[in-house]
Amino acid sequence: MYARNVTLHLKANSGPEFTRKVETDVLPMLRKQNGFRDEITFVAAGRNEAVAISLWDKKENAEAYGRDAYPEVLKTLGKLVEGTPTLESYEVSNSTFHNISAARH
């Protein structure tokens, strides 16, 4: 499994609208993507920051989303975000929810 971790700096007092936009606009887009497994979003209202972690079956699916649909997600959230979001990618090594454990060597 593969993860994309996006950190976004939100405009002041936009946390509730960000949460609504993710629910109504972003999640339906994600659910249409090949290999999409889950989205977990966190909002730190006092810091005007959000973190969105998407989980994918494999790296290739996450990369395809990054090229094809992610620019549209950024447009959708554009009025709520300041600056350019930071993206980091990871191999998932453990998840109790997805029943993943570290690979045996």
Backbone torsions as a table, in degrees:
resi	resn	phi	psi	omega
1	MET	NA	152.0	-174.4
2	TYR	-130.1	145.6	-178.3
3	ALA	-127.0	142.9	170.7
4	ARG	-113.0	126.6	-179.3
5	ASN	-114.7	112.8	-178.1
6	VAL	-113.1	125.6	175.6
7	THR	-106.5	128.9	-177.0
8	LEU	-124.5	139.2	173.6
9	HIS	-96.5	116.6	-176.3
10	LEU	-88.7	151.3	172.7
11	LYS	-68.5	155.6	-177.5
12	ALA	-52.2	134.7	175.2
13	ASN	61.1	23.4	-178.8
14	SER	-101.8	3.5	-179.7
15	GLY	-54.1	-49.9	179.7
16	PRO	-62.3	-39.0	178.6
17	GLU	-69.2	-37.9	175.6
18	PHE	-58.7	-48.4	-179.9
19	THR	-59.8	-42.4	179.0
20	ARG	-64.6	-43.9	-179.8
21	LYS	-63.1	-40.6	177.7
22	VAL	-60.3	-46.7	-178.1
23	GLU	-64.2	-46.0	-172.1
24	THR	-88.9	-28.0	-174.1
25	ASP	-115.6	-45.8	-173.6
26	VAL	-76.4	-48.8	-178.3
27	LEU	-58.8	-41.5	175.9
28	PRO	-60.3	-35.8	176.6
29	MET	-65.7	-44.7	-179.1
30	LEU	-61.9	-42.2	-177.3
31	ARG	-62.8	-19.4	178.3
32	LYS	-85.9	-8.7	-175.1
33	GLN	-84.8	137.0	176.1
34	ASN	-60.8	132.2	174.6
35	GLY	82.6	-0.1	178.9
36	PHE	-69.1	134.2	-178.8
37	ARG	-116.5	-40.0	-173.9
38	ASP	-166.9	157.4	174.1
39	GLU	-134.4	130.2	175.7
40	ILE	-124.7	124.9	-176.4
41	THR	-123.3	135.7	179.3
42	PHE	-121.9	141.5	176.1
43	VAL	-126.5	125.6	174.3
44	ALA	-104.4	88.4	-172.0
45	ALA	-57.9	-40.9	-178.8
46	GLY	-65.3	-21.9	179.4
47	ARG	-108.5	1.1	-177.4
48	ASN	51.4	48.5	-178.4
49	GLU	-132.3	146.8	175.1
50	ALA	-134.1	149.4	174.9
51	VAL	-127.0	131.0	178.3
52	ALA	-123.5	121.8	179.3
53	ILE	-113.9	118.8	176.0
54	SER	-108.4	142.1	-178.8
55	LEU	-114.2	138.3	-172.6
56	TRP	-131.4	151.3	177.5
57	ASP	-57.3	-43.7	-178.6
58	LYS	-151.9	163.3	-176.6
59	LYS	-55.6	-41.4	-177.2
60	GLU	-60.6	-38.1	178.3
61	ASN	-67.0	-42.1	178.2
62	ALA	-63.4	-41.1	179.3
63	GLU	-66.7	-38.8	177.6
64	ALA	-63.6	-43.0	175.7
65	TYR	-59.5	-43.9	179.8
66	GLY	-59.0	-37.3	179.0
67	ARG	-79.1	-42.6	-166.9
68	ASP	-95.1	-46.6	-172.5
69	ALA	-107.7	-29.5	-176.5
70	TYR	-56.9	-40.3	177.0
71	PRO	-57.6	-35.1	177.3
72	GLU	-69.3	-37.1	175.9
73	VAL	-61.7	-44.1	178.9
74	LEU	-60.7	-39.1	176.8
75	LYS	-63.7	-42.8	-179.0
76	THR	-60.0	-38.0	-177.0
77	LEU	-95.0	-1.6	-171.3
78	GLY	-52.3	-39.4	-177.8
79	LYS	-75.1	-9.0	-177.4
80	LEU	-106.6	-10.9	-172.0
81	VAL	-113.5	139.3	173.2
82	GLU	-104.3	136.3	177.4
83	GLY	73.6	-168.0	-178.3
84	THR	-100.8	126.1	177.3
85	PRO	-59.5	151.2	177.2
86	THR	-98.5	130.5	-179.1
87	LEU	-115.6	132.3	172.2
88	GLU	-130.8	147.9	-179.3
89	SER	-123.8	147.1	-175.1
90	TYR	-144.7	151.6	162.9
91	GLU	-82.6	134.7	178.3
92	VAL	-81.0	124.0	-179.5
93	SER	-101.0	-27.8	179.1
94	ASN	-147.3	142.7	171.8
95	SER	-159.2	117.9	176.3
96	THR	-70.9	-35.8	-178.7
97	PHE	-65.7	-42.0	-178.1
98	HIS	-96.0	5.1	176.8
99	ASN	56.7	51.4	179.0
100	ILE	-114.5	136.5	173.9
101	SER	-127.8	165.2	-177.7
102	ALA	-57.6	142.3	179.1
103	ALA	-64.7	141.6	178.7
104	ARG	-86.0	134.1	-179.4
105	HIS	-104.5	NA	NA
